Amino acid sequence: MEKKEINPEYLTCPIRQVISRFGDKWSMLVLYTLHDSKKGAMRFGEIHDHMADCSQKMLSKTLKELQNSHLVDRKVYPEVPPRVEYWLTETGQSLIPAMEVLIGWAKQHFDDVVRE
């Protein structure tokens, strides 16, 4: 069986390589929750309180993926118990205006898209 060659355009496709990093079910909610925080930084429990329908395991995984994508940063404070805070990076903050446009579109077309 012949090995199929990968199209080079695939490797630079923004949808596959960039948007897929935050386009899942939880990432956009985490990003917007951090953006909406009055303090600028939030602890894990505070984020989870805003997203109670997201399991702690999934929230932890999502935060790690967002950190690996340079959209979220974190700091661990040397305390007992350890205190960890998360906040948007400059790159993460630059994504918020586009997300706000998408949120506005979602509100406007909610009934059209979410029909049973």
HELIX and SHEET records of a PDB file:
HELIX    1   1 PRO A    8  LEU A   11  1                                   4    
HELIX    2   2 PRO A   14  GLN A   17  1                                   4    
HELIX    3   3 ILE A   19  ARG A   21  5                                   3    
HELIX    4   4 SER A   27  ASP A   36  1                                  10    
HELIX    5   5 PHE A   44  HIS A   50  1                                   7    
HELIX    6   6 GLN A   56  ASN A   68  1                                  13    
HELIX    7   7 GLU A   90  VAL A  113  1                                  24    
SHEET    1   A 3 MET A  42  ARG A  43  0                                        
SHEET    2   A 3 ARG A  83  LEU A  88 -1                                        
SHEET    3   A 3 VAL A  72  TYR A  77 -1                                        
END                                                                             
